[in-house]
């Protein structure tokens, strides 16, 4: 219990120091509206790309999930089935890798 409380106290201290430094930095340097607008555009573009990437690759997740589930020792999946699922996951990964260059950054 003492370890937990000491770790919690240290984390709280680190968080409060980090937040206070961030507020001071913001107050000292006021960015131009053009700079903040450019940063917002960049953030928006990155988020759009991330969403598009996730949507493209989501369809390839099922074979990986099936393979990972088959590896659970409680299910006792036959080795032949695991090998088939591994091959399907590998094929899915190769197809997903081919999709990535087609995305517009």
Buried (B, 14 or more C-beta within 10 A) or exposed (E): EEEEEEEEEEEEEEEEEEEEEEEEEEEEEEEEEEEEEEEEEEEEEEEEEEEEBEEBBEEBEEBBEBBEEBEEEEEEBEEEEBEBBBEBBEEBBEEBEEEEEEEEE
